[in-house]
Amino acid sequence: MKKVYNSAADALDGLLFDGMFIASGGFGLCGIPELLLQAIKDAGTKDMTFASNNAGVDDFGIGILLQTRQVKKMISSYVGENAEFMRQYLSGELELEFNPQGTLAERMRAGGAGIPGFYTKTGVGTVIAEGKDHKDFDGQTYIMETGLVADLAIVKAWKADTTGNLVFRKTARNFNVPAATCGKVCVVEVEEIVEPGTLDPDHIHLPGIYVHRIIQGTHEKRIEQRTVRQRKEA
């Protein structure tokens, strides 16, 4: 089965449709599948729902899809650092389902593991719990969260072999692994593709069974908040 494609547009060919649900890896500007997001923008797919920790910034990450009004709903933990995200939400133009970060990660993991729902104490007594099933275990109240299953998962890894085994680099792993598992189809962009047997089996973070299509490309490594101090004279 061919998994390596020449470009992001090629890898997404036949997968995109209006109103689809996409799970995207990334945390802030770290580990964002930027090439695939650009290809989705270029394709003009609209009315999408995205599950992602946040939406990047105004001109990078999912933010580029917000600018073109291609996103209908976000399932997210954090809306800061993106003025357009906040503007659309506060004006009622964008639906937003808030999730605590751990809950969002577990909803993705659960969906990928075939678990339809689970109970958690996180969010009990807050707006997060409104409209959700409550149940007591050993005198403690929990709320039920549902697993997420997306039409498509888009993720960013550091290295892959041609069968789809993935290695992530440091904190860029973040939401990418659970996002990858919860998509009916998973498309990955990487910095390097190697031959099977090259990767140490003990260092593989995601088995190739979850990965359907791969592209290799050049990526921009941004710093979200850069803080420096003046160098003191010697």
C-alpha positions as CSV (number, residue, x, y, z in Angstrom):
1,M,0.0,0.0,0.0
2,K,1.4,3.3,-1.1
3,K,1.7,5.8,1.8
4,V,4.2,8.4,0.6
5,Y,2.8,11.2,-1.5
6,N,4.5,14.1,-3.4
7,S,2.7,17.0,-1.8
8,A,0.1,18.0,0.8
9,A,-2.5,18.5,-2.0
10,D,-1.9,15.0,-3.3
11,A,-2.1,13.5,0.1
12,L,-5.5,15.2,0.8
13,D,-6.9,14.4,-2.6
14,G,-10.3,12.7,-2.3
15,L,-10.5,13.2,1.5
16,L,-11.8,16.7,1.9
17,F,-15.5,17.7,1.9
18,D,-17.6,20.6,3.2
19,G,-18.8,20.1,6.8
20,M,-16.1,17.6,7.7
21,F,-14.6,17.0,11.2
22,I,-10.8,17.3,11.4
23,A,-8.6,16.5,14.4
24,S,-5.3,18.4,14.3
25,G,-2.2,18.0,16.3
26,G,-0.1,20.8,17.6
27,F,0.2,22.9,20.8
28,G,0.7,26.6,20.3
29,L,3.0,26.8,17.3
30,C,4.7,23.6,18.2
31,G,4.1,20.5,16.0
32,I,1.5,22.1,13.8
33,P,0.8,20.4,10.4
34,E,1.3,23.7,8.6
35,L,1.6,22.2,5.1
36,L,-1.6,20.3,5.3
37,L,-3.5,23.3,6.8
38,Q,-2.3,25.4,3.8
39,A,-3.5,22.7,1.4
40,I,-6.9,22.7,3.1
41,K,-7.1,26.4,2.8
42,D,-6.2,26.2,-0.9
43,A,-8.8,23.5,-1.5
44,G,-11.5,25.9,-0.2
45,T,-13.2,23.3,2.0
46,K,-15.7,25.1,4.3
47,D,-18.0,24.7,7.3
48,M,-15.4,22.5,9.0
49,T,-15.2,21.5,12.7
50,F,-11.7,21.3,14.1
51,A,-10.6,19.5,17.3
52,S,-7.3,21.1,18.3
53,N,-5.8,22.5,21.5
54,N,-5.8,25.9,20.0
55,A,-5.9,27.6,16.6
56,G,-2.3,28.8,16.2
57,V,-2.0,32.6,15.6
58,D,-3.7,34.9,13.2
59,D,-1.5,34.0,10.2
60,F,-0.2,30.6,11.1
61,G,-1.8,27.2,11.9
62,I,-5.6,26.9,11.9
63,G,-5.6,30.7,12.1
64,I,-5.3,30.9,8.3
65,L,-8.5,29.0,8.0
66,L,-10.3,31.3,10.4
67,Q,-9.2,34.2,8.3
68,T,-11.0,32.8,5.3
69,R,-14.1,31.7,7.3
70,Q,-13.6,28.0,6.5
71,V,-14.1,26.9,10.1
72,K,-17.6,26.6,11.6
73,K,-16.7,25.2,15.0
74,M,-13.7,24.7,17.2
75,I,-13.3,22.1,19.9
76,S,-10.4,23.6,21.9
77,S,-8.8,24.3,25.2
78,Y,-7.2,27.7,24.6
79,V,-8.3,30.7,22.5
80,G,-5.5,33.2,23.4
81,E,-2.8,34.5,21.0
82,N,-5.3,34.5,18.1
83,A,-7.2,37.8,17.8
84,E,-9.4,36.6,15.0
85,F,-10.3,33.5,16.9
86,M,-11.4,35.6,19.9
87,R,-13.2,38.1,17.6
88,Q,-15.2,35.5,15.8
89,Y,-16.2,33.7,19.0
90,L,-17.2,36.8,20.9
91,S,-19.3,38.0,17.9
92,G,-21.1,34.7,17.6
93,E,-19.6,33.9,14.2
94,L,-17.7,30.8,15.4
95,E,-19.1,27.9,17.5
96,L,-16.7,26.9,20.3
97,E,-16.8,23.9,22.6
98,F,-14.4,24.4,25.4
99,N,-12.5,21.4,26.8
100,P,-9.8,21.2,29.5
101,Q,-6.6,20.2,27.9
102,G,-6.4,16.8,29.5
103,T,-10.0,16.1,28.7
104,L,-9.5,17.0,25.0
105,A,-6.4,14.7,24.8
106,E,-8.3,11.9,26.4
107,R,-11.4,12.4,24.2
108,M,-9.1,12.0,21.2
109,R,-7.3,8.9,22.7
110,A,-10.7,7.4,23.7
111,G,-12.0,7.8,20.2
112,G,-9.0,6.2,18.7
113,A,-9.3,3.3,21.2
114,G,-12.9,2.6,20.4
115,I,-14.1,4.0,23.8
116,P,-17.4,5.9,23.3
117,G,-17.3,7.7,26.6
118,F,-15.6,8.1,30.0
119,Y,-16.1,9.8,33.3
120,T,-13.8,12.5,34.7
121,K,-13.9,14.9,37.7
122,T,-12.4,17.7,35.6
123,G,-15.0,20.4,35.0
124,V,-17.5,19.3,37.6
125,G,-19.4,22.3,39.0
126,T,-18.4,24.5,36.0
127,V,-19.9,25.5,32.7
128,I,-18.0,22.6,31.2
129,A,-20.4,20.2,33.0
130,E,-23.6,21.8,31.7
131,G,-25.8,19.4,29.9
132,K,-23.6,16.4,30.6
133,D,-24.4,13.2,32.4
134,H,-23.3,13.2,36.1
135,K,-22.6,10.1,38.1
136,D,-21.2,9.4,41.6
137,F,-18.4,7.0,42.2
138,D,-17.3,6.4,45.9
139,G,-19.0,9.6,46.9
140,Q,-17.4,11.7,44.2
141,T,-19.2,13.3,41.3
142,Y,-17.9,12.8,37.8
143,I,-19.2,14.0,34.4
144,M,-19.2,11.9,31.2
145,E,-17.2,13.0,28.2
146,T,-17.5,11.4,24.8
147,G,-14.7,10.0,22.6
148,L,-13.9,11.9,19.4
149,V,-13.8,10.2,16.0
150,A,-12.8,12.6,13.2
151,D,-13.3,12.2,9.5
152,L,-9.6,13.2,9.1
153,A,-6.6,13.5,11.3
154,I,-3.7,15.8,10.3
155,V,-0.5,15.7,12.3
156,K,3.1,16.8,12.2
157,A,6.0,14.4,13.0
158,W,9.8,14.6,12.8
159,K,10.6,11.4,11.0
160,A,8.8,8.5,9.4
161,D,9.6,5.4,7.5
162,T,7.8,4.5,4.3
163,T,5.4,2.2,6.2
164,G,4.2,5.1,8.4
165,N,6.0,4.5,11.7
166,L,6.5,7.9,13.3
167,V,9.0,9.6,15.6
168,F,8.2,12.9,17.1
169,R,10.8,15.4,18.4
170,K,10.5,16.4,22.1
171,T,7.5,18.6,22.9
172,A,6.3,18.6,19.3
173,R,4.7,15.2,20.1
174,N,2.0,17.0,22.2
175,F,-1.5,16.4,20.8
176,N,-0.3,14.7,17.6
177,V,-0.4,11.1,18.8
178,P,-4.0,11.1,20.2
179,A,-5.1,13.2,17.2
180,A,-3.6,10.7,14.8
181,T,-5.4,7.8,16.4
182,C,-8.9,9.3,16.4
183,G,-9.1,10.0,12.6
184,K,-10.8,7.6,10.2
185,V,-7.9,8.6,7.9
186,C,-4.6,10.0,9.2
187,V,-2.3,12.2,7.0
188,V,1.1,13.1,8.3
189,E,3.7,15.6,7.3
190,V,7.3,15.0,8.3
191,E,10.8,16.5,8.0
192,E,12.4,13.2,6.9
193,I,11.3,9.9,5.4
194,V,13.6,6.9,5.8
195,E,13.5,3.2,4.7
196,P,11.8,0.5,6.8
197,G,14.1,-0.9,9.4
198,T,16.0,2.4,9.8
199,L,14.1,3.5,12.9
200,D,14.9,1.8,16.2
201,P,11.6,0.0,17.1
202,D,12.0,1.1,20.7
203,H,12.0,4.8,19.6
204,I,8.8,4.7,17.5
205,H,6.1,6.8,19.1
206,L,3.2,5.9,16.8
207,P,3.0,2.7,14.8
208,G,2.4,2.9,11.1
209,I,-0.9,1.1,11.3
210,Y,-2.5,4.4,12.3
211,V,-1.0,6.3,9.3
212,H,-2.5,6.3,5.9
213,R,-0.6,9.0,3.9
214,I,2.7,10.8,4.4
215,I,4.4,13.8,2.9
216,Q,7.8,15.3,3.4
217,G,8.4,19.0,3.4
218,T,10.2,22.0,4.7
219,H,8.8,23.5,7.9
220,E,8.9,26.9,9.5
221,K,10.0,26.8,13.1
222,R,8.4,29.8,14.8
223,I,8.7,30.9,18.4
224,E,5.4,31.9,19.8
225,Q,6.6,34.2,22.6
226,R,10.2,35.3,22.4
227,T,11.6,37.0,25.4
228,V,15.2,38.2,25.6
229,R,17.2,40.4,27.8
230,Q,19.9,42.8,26.9
231,R,23.4,41.4,27.0
232,K,25.6,43.0,29.7
233,E,28.8,44.5,28.7
234,A,31.8,42.4,29.8
